[in-house]
Amino acid sequence: MFGEIAPKYDRLNHLLSLQTDRYWRWRTVRKLDPQPHEPILDVCTGTGDLALAFYRATRGSAPIVGSDFCPEMLEIANQKRDRLGISGDLTFLEADAQDLPFPDDYFQIVSVAFGLRNVADTDRGLREMTRVCQPGGKVAVLEFSMPTWQPFRGIYSFYFRRILPKIGQWLARNSSSAYSYLPESVGEFPSGEALAVRMREAGLRVVNYYPLTMGVATLYVGEK
Ligand SMILES: C[S@@+](CC[C@H](N)C(=O)[O-])C[C@H]1O[C@@H](n2cnc3c(N)ncnc32)[C@H](O)[C@@H]1O
């Protein structure tokens, strides 16, 4: 499914979120406050936007890895890297988030944006992210959630469940159900305290979470 939508993923993402996805990634990087020289990992990196945001924030002074199991997504990430003329330490590599090819306690930050929901075994993904994070480091999950405040919840819910899948499918011009899968998977995925509990069970302590844009997305940050 991701291979099929990869060429149009960025354009659709920015359009369907009315560019808000850029702001969410910016907020994520700000909250995580990456330090120079210590490595950062972004899993389920897709076309690499969060990895690129880390690269900009650290001005290329920290080694950054973006990993994903979908080669078509990584190809776009690499094209972007080349287009931006980045010659520094930013690498995209193919890896399953449930079985990361990195040593224990290695990265200062391990992040995932709009990806954990798609990982087949959420807890295994969280445990792997925690394993490769340094003690004292941060594991961050940026994920869609449903706003709680009415009447915004009702309006957003209508857009998300009825309008977005239709526009997405029409613009992506394919028969795949990627954009009806989105609201379904968000509805089924744990959010708020329920996800924070799963992060604690994966070995993180002090898990805090921050609703963004009235709860359309939530940023979860845990310390190892
Ligand atoms: C919705 S995209 C998010 C991409 C990017 N992080 C962003 O913020 O736009 C989800 C990504 O997760 C990847 N993915 C899903 N399950 C995965 C897994 N088990 N291991 C690695 N990548 C996975 C998909 O290939 C896809 O690129």
Ligand as a Chemical Component Dictionary entry (heavy atoms), coordinates in Angstrom:
data_LIG
# 
_chem_comp.id                   LIG 
_chem_comp.type                 NON-POLYMER 
_chem_comp.pdbx_formal_charge   0 
_chem_comp.three_letter_code    LIG 
# 
loop_
_chem_comp_atom.comp_id 
_chem_comp_atom.atom_id 
_chem_comp_atom.alt_atom_id 
_chem_comp_atom.type_symbol 
_chem_comp_atom.charge 
_chem_comp_atom.model_Cartn_x 
_chem_comp_atom.model_Cartn_y 
_chem_comp_atom.model_Cartn_z 
_chem_comp_atom.pdbx_ordinal 
LIG C1  C1  C 0  1.979 7.177  7.064  1  
LIG S1  S1  S 1  3.646 6.870  6.666  2  
LIG C2  C2  C 0  4.506 8.033  7.663  3  
LIG C3  C3  C 0  5.784 8.508  7.039  4  
LIG C4  C4  C 0  6.509 9.632  7.768  5  
LIG N1  N1  N 0  6.978 9.234  9.064  6  
LIG C5  C5  C 0  5.692 10.895 7.880  7  
LIG O1  O1  O 0  5.650 11.503 8.943  8  
LIG O2  O2  O -1 5.106 11.314 6.868  9  
LIG C6  C6  C 0  3.944 5.348  7.493  10 
LIG C7  C7  C 0  5.266 4.692  7.114  11 
LIG O3  O3  O 0  5.484 3.593  8.001  12 
LIG C8  C8  C 0  6.166 2.589  7.270  13 
LIG N2  N2  N 0  6.049 1.324  8.009  14 
LIG C9  C9  C 0  4.911 0.689  8.393  15 
LIG N3  N3  N 0  5.211 -0.407 9.098  16 
LIG C10 C10 C 0  6.561 -0.469 9.180  17 
LIG C11 C11 C 0  7.469 -1.367 9.796  18 
LIG N4  N4  N 0  7.056 -2.456 10.466 19 
LIG N5  N5  N 0  8.784 -1.113 9.701  20 
LIG C12 C12 C 0  9.233 -0.022 9.024  21 
LIG N6  N6  N 0  8.421 0.862  8.404  22 
LIG C13 C13 C 0  7.095 0.634  8.488  23 
LIG C14 C14 C 0  5.518 2.620  5.899  24 
LIG O4  O4  O 0  6.317 2.039  4.911  25 
LIG C15 C15 C 0  5.324 4.128  5.704  26 
LIG O5  O5  O 0  6.401 4.696  5.004  27 
# 
loop_
_chem_comp_bond.comp_id 
_chem_comp_bond.atom_id_1 
_chem_comp_bond.atom_id_2 
_chem_comp_bond.value_order 
_chem_comp_bond.pdbx_ordinal 
LIG C1  S1  SING 1  
LIG S1  C2  SING 2  
LIG S1  C6  SING 3  
LIG C2  C3  SING 4  
LIG C3  C4  SING 5  
LIG C4  N1  SING 6  
LIG C4  C5  SING 7  
LIG C5  O1  DOUB 8  
LIG C5  O2  SING 9  
LIG C6  C7  SING 10 
LIG C7  O3  SING 11 
LIG C7  C15 SING 12 
LIG O3  C8  SING 13 
LIG C8  N2  SING 14 
LIG C8  C14 SING 15 
LIG N2  C9  SING 16 
LIG N2  C13 SING 17 
LIG C9  N3  DOUB 18 
LIG N3  C10 SING 19 
LIG C10 C11 SING 20 
LIG C10 C13 DOUB 21 
LIG C11 N4  SING 22 
LIG C11 N5  DOUB 23 
LIG N5  C12 SING 24 
LIG C12 N6  DOUB 25 
LIG N6  C13 SING 26 
LIG C14 O4  SING 27 
LIG C14 C15 SING 28 
LIG C15 O5  SING 29 
# 
